[in-house]
Amino acid sequence: MTSSSASSRKALSKIACNRLQKELTEWQLSPPSGFKHKVTDNLQRWVIEANGAAGTLYANETYQLQVDFPEHYPMEAPQVIFAPPAPLHPHIYSNGHICLGE
């Protein structure tokens, strides 16, 4: 994951900033099972650790995802990519990008 993409992003709007601060607080108070938010000083880029689901090929594995929030979040969706090494899956490209098509 490159820092150049981080420096080229536009700053969050006030609405996006307020929304993300609220969502982060909610996450910290009641974290989703199997996921961990790694604390950074960048509200616009979250780093998430996800545990592979039990009973699957991904069980006992931990994956790191980078979530980049756009300037106009939540009206625009965040970009989510897996940090290397990305899991082998037909909907995950080798560069970590997730295919959302059918």
matplotlib code that plots the C-alpha trace (Angstrom):
import matplotlib.pyplot as plt

x = [0.0, 1.5, 1.6, 1.4, -2.2, -2.8, -1.1, -3.1, -6.5, -8.6, -9.2, -12.4, -15.5, -16.8, -19.8, -17.4, -15.1, -18.0, -19.5, -16.1, -15.5, -18.9, -18.4, -14.9, -16.3, -19.1, -16.5, -14.4, -17.4, -18.7, -16.1, -17.4, -16.4, -13.4, -12.2, -9.7, -9.1, -5.4, -5.1, -3.4, -3.5, -5.2, -9.0, -9.2, -7.3, -8.3, -6.2, -8.4, -7.3, -9.8, -9.7, -10.6, -13.9, -13.9, -14.5, -13.1, -9.8, -9.1, -9.6, -6.7, -5.5, -5.4, -5.6, -5.0, -7.2, -6.7, -9.9, -9.5, -12.4, -13.2, -13.7, -17.5, -18.0, -20.7, -22.1, -19.1, -18.0, -14.6, -12.0, -11.0, -8.0, -6.1, -2.5, 0.0, -0.2, -3.8, -5.8, -6.3, -9.9, -11.6, -12.9, -9.6, -6.9, -3.3, -2.8, -5.3, -8.2, -11.6, -13.8, -17.3, -18.8, -20.7]
y = [0.0, 3.2, 6.5, 8.4, 7.6, 8.9, 12.2, 12.7, 12.2, 15.3, 16.0, 14.8, 17.0, 18.1, 15.6, 12.8, 13.6, 13.7, 10.5, 8.6, 9.9, 8.6, 5.2, 4.8, 5.5, 3.0, 0.4, 1.0, 0.6, -2.5, -4.0, -6.5, -10.1, -11.2, -7.7, -5.3, -1.7, -0.8, 2.7, 5.3, 9.0, 9.1, 9.1, 8.9, 5.5, 2.7, -0.5, -3.4, -6.9, -9.7, -13.2, -16.0, -17.6, -20.9, -24.0, -22.3, -22.4, -19.1, -20.3, -19.5, -16.8, -13.1, -10.6, -6.9, -4.6, -1.0, 1.1, 4.5, 6.9, 9.4, 13.1, 12.8, 9.7, 8.3, 9.5, 7.8, 4.3, 3.7, 1.7, -1.6, -3.6, -6.5, -5.8, -8.4, -11.3, -11.2, -14.4, -16.7, -16.2, -15.8, -12.3, -10.9, -9.9, -10.5, -6.8, -7.1, -5.3, -6.9, -7.6, -6.5, -7.7, -10.9]
z = [0.0, -1.0, 0.8, -2.5, -2.9, 0.6, -0.2, -3.4, -1.7, -0.9, 2.7, 4.3, 4.3, 7.6, 7.2, 6.4, 9.3, 11.8, 10.4, 10.7, 14.2, 15.2, 13.5, 15.0, 18.5, 17.9, 16.7, 19.8, 22.1, 20.4, 18.0, 15.4, 16.1, 14.2, 13.3, 14.9, 14.1, 14.3, 15.8, 13.5, 13.4, 10.0, 10.2, 6.4, 6.2, 8.6, 8.9, 9.9, 10.9, 10.0, 11.2, 8.8, 9.4, 11.3, 9.1, 6.0, 4.1, 5.8, 9.4, 11.7, 9.3, 9.9, 7.1, 7.0, 5.1, 4.2, 4.1, 2.4, 2.9, 0.1, 0.7, 0.5, 2.6, 3.2, -0.1, -1.8, -0.9, 0.7, -1.2, 0.6, -0.3, 1.3, 2.3, 0.9, 1.0, -0.1, 0.4, -2.6, -3.6, -7.1, -6.1, -4.7, -7.2, -6.5, -5.8, -3.0, -4.7, -4.3, -7.3, -6.5, -9.9, -10.3]

ax = plt.figure().add_subplot(projection="3d")
ax.plot(x, y, z, "-o")
ax.set_aspect("equal")
plt.show()
